[in-house]
Amino acid sequence: MRLVYDENKIKKAIKRWGYAPEHNYHHYKNQETKHKENVFISFKNEMGVLAQKSEKRIWRVYSSILAPKNKQLDLFLGFIDYIFTKKKAKKVIVEFREDFREKVLKRLKNSNYRGCKLNYVLYWPIFNMKKWDSRLKGKDWKKIRNLRNRLYRHHKVEIKHPNEVSKAELKNVVMEWVKQRNGSDRTLYQQYLNLIKNNFDGCDIANTIVIDGKPCSITAGWKIPNSSNYYSAIGILNYRYDGLGEFSNLYDLIRLKKEGYRYVNFGGSEENLLEFKKKFRPESYYKTFIFSIVKK
């Protein structure tokens, strides 16, 4: 087990073992700030843990464990033992799906560590693109059809790649979004500024809705490693126009269906934002649980 900072080695591990939505090197890189350092804990055969550590010795596991399913639990337990004993971690924050969380908590009962109470739960909607109706037929789609048509009727609407728009204008979209969001969302804005700075590296698809000559939204995502599925990772807007959020997400889904993706993951969110995502009629959902692990 060792600490790795080499970009190529981290990319190689993700390419070999990646399977989760956030297994994307550039997205991982964009999470890094002056207060949070990215650290890849490497095991044999390119397996490992994408992690971050703060100045206060608080660690976070970034996304799921990079390893075959039958090795993930033991590898994770080795990771926490390493950071608590060798790196003097105060705690580690993790986000796991329900089944893996239960396995971790069961193993922690007979260890030197314990799982704390849940911080919060995220809900992840999944779209089956073979079944998703891009024609928007029927009464269930009437409201969204009307919102889309109204935007086209009253405004000049263009779709551009964000790299065709000035960085200053894109940053303005981010900052207008920040003003409208709550405290937990506000902490995320630096990753979006990093994404803009790095020219949307790592994104397979990125769109900006331009209305009457002004950029109003940024959506972006990528193909999930070792799958035919897509992760819609970024979705922000300036809230200037009624129906803008519906329009931008609808445009992405229609394009993703044309591109031939099998499933589309619309990202984790708390229940209030989940209600918005339900408008687009996902087929299923799963949950992830965010909690901390500390020494007993």
N, C-alpha and C positions, 0 to 999 in steps of 0.2 A: 504494500500500500504506500502511495506517495502522492505528494502534491504536484500537479501539472498545470503549467500556465501556457504551454505551447499550443498555438491556435490549430495547427495542422493535426496534432494528436487528438485534440478535443473533437475536431470535425470528423476524424476517422472513427472515433468511438461512436459518435452520433450516427454516422452513416451505417456502421455495422449493427448497432444494437438499438437504434432509435425506433420508437413506435408511438410515442405520446405526442399530443398536439404541440407542446412547447419544446420538443426536441429539435431545436433550430439554433445553430451556433450564433447567428447574427442577432436573433432576438435575445438570447442569453447575454450577449455582449452589450446590448442596449440597456439592460437592467443595471449595469454597473454604474456607480456614482462615486464621488469622493468619499462617501461614508460607508459604501458597501463594495467589497472587493470580491470578484469572481474567483473561485478556486475549484478546480476539478480534482477530485480524489480518485486516483487511478488504481485499479486492481489488475490482476493478470488478464490476458486475452482481451485487452482494450475495454473491459467492463469498468464501470465507475459511477460516481455521483457528481452531478452538476450542483455545486453549492455556492453560497455566498457567506462571507463573514463580515461583521461590522466592527467598528472600532471598540465597541463595548463587549466584544467576544460573544456576540449573539450570532449564531449560524442559521442559515436557512437552506433547506433542500429545494433546489430549483427543478421543478417537474419530477417525473418518475425516475426510478433507478434504471440506469443503462446496463441491462444484463438480461439473460434469458429468464423467463418467468419463474422457473424453479430455483433460481439462484438469488433472486432479488431480496428476499427476506434476510438471509444470512449475510449478504453483502451490506445491506443497510445496517444491521446490528453491529457489524464490524466497523462501519463508518462512525456510528455514534460513540462506540467505545474509543475509537481513535481520537475523535475531536474532544471528548471529555477528559481523557487521560493524558494525551500528548499535547493538545492545543488549549487546554484549560477553558473549554467552552462553558459559558454560563447556562445556555439553553440552546436548543435547536428547534426551529419552527418548520413544520412539515405540512404537506398537503397530499392526502391520499384518498383514493376511492375506498368505499366502505369495506370491501372484503379484505383489502390489504391492511387497512387500519386495524381491523379486528385481529388479524394475525400478529401485527406488531404489538398491540396491547397485551395479547396473550403471552407472548414471549417476554415482555418487559416485567411481568409479574415475578419472575424468578431471576431478576437481574438487579443491577445497581441503579436502575433508572425507572422513571415512571412517566406516564402520559398525563398531561394536565387536561383540564376541562376544555371543551371546544371553544375556539375563538368565533368561528362562524362556518357556515356551509355555503357552497357554491353549487348552482344548478347548470348543467351543460346540455343544451338542446341539440339533437342530432337530426339531420334531414336526409332522408333516403331519396337521392336525386332521380332514381328510376321511377319513383311514385309521385314525386313533387310536381305539381301542375304549373308549368311555366306560362300557360295560356291564361291563367287566373280566371277560369270559368266559374260561373255559379254565384249565388248570393253571398257565400262566405267571403268572397274576395271583393265584393262590391265597394266597400269603403276604401280599401287600398287602391283599387282601380281609379276611383274618383280622385283620391289625393294625387296620384301620379298624373292623371289627365289634367288636373287643375294647374299643376306646376308647369306642364308643357304649354297649356293654353295662355297663361298669364306672364310667362317669363321665357327668356332665352336660356335653355338648359344645354350645357355641354359636359361631356365626360372626358377627362384628361388623366394621363398618368401624372402622379404628383411631381415627377422630375421635370415635367413641362411647365410647372408653376414655380414662381420664385419661392425660395426658402422663407423669406420674410412673410409672405402671404400665408404660407402653410403654418408658420409659427403663430400667426395671428389667429388662425382657426383653433389651434391647440389652446391658446390662452383664453379665447372666448368660451371654449368648452369648459375649461377649468373653473371659470367664474360661475358656471351653472351647476357644477357637480358638488357632491358632498365631500367630507374630509377624507374618506378612504380613497375615493377616486383621485383626489388632488395629488396624492402621493405618487401617482403613476405618471404624471405628466412629463417627468424628465426622460423617461424611456421614449416618449413620442418625439421629443426634441432631438434625442440621439438618433432616432430612426430617420428623421429629416436630414440631420447632419450627415448621416452615412448613406444618403441617397437610396434608401429603401433596399439596401443590400439584404439578401436572404428572402425577399418576398417574391413569390411567383406571380402574384397578381396584386396590383395596387391601383386604386381609383380615387380621383377627386371630382366631386360634382361642382361645376362652375355655373353659377346662376347670375345672369345679367352681368357677366364679366368678372364676378367676384367668387373666389374659391370658398366653398362652404362646408366641405366634408373631406374626411380622409378614411378610406377603408383599405385594408391590406391583409394578406395572409399567405399561406404556403401549403404545398403538398406535405402531408404527414409522412415521415420516413417509413420506408418499407411497407407502403400501403398505396391504395388508389383513392385515398380520402384527403380532404382539404380542411385546414383550420383557418377560420375567419378570425384572426387574432386582434385586429385593430378596427375600431369603429367609433369615430368621433365626428362631431359636427358643431356648428356655431348656433344652432337653434333659431336662425333668422326667419325661416320659412316653415309654415305649417306643412307637415307631411315630408319634410326633408329626410328624416330618419327612415321612414318607410320607403321612400324612393331609393335611397342609397343602398339599403339592404336588399331590396327587391331587385335592383339592377345587378348586384353581385350574384344573387342566387340564380337568376336567369343566365348570366354568363357562365357560372360554374356548371350548370346543367349542360350547356352547349359544349363546355370543355371536356365533359365526359367523366367527371368525378363521381365516385360511387356514393360516398357519404360526405356531408359537410357538417363540421362541428362549429357551432356558433359561439363557442367560448363560455367560460364560467361566469355566472353573475348571481347576485343575491335576488331574492324573490321579486323585489319591485321591478328590476330591469327584466327579469324573466317574463313578466306579464307582457312587456313590449315584444319580446322575441316570439311569444306564442302567436302573435298576429300572423306569422309567416308559416304556421302549421307544421312544426317539426313532428317527426314520427315518434321519437322517444327522447328520454332524458336520462342522465346519470348524475350522481352527486359526488362532490369531493369535500373532505372534512379538513379544516385547518386547525391545528393544535400544536402545542409545544411539548417537548420532552426535556426533563431536567433530571439531575441526580436526586436520589432519594435522601 
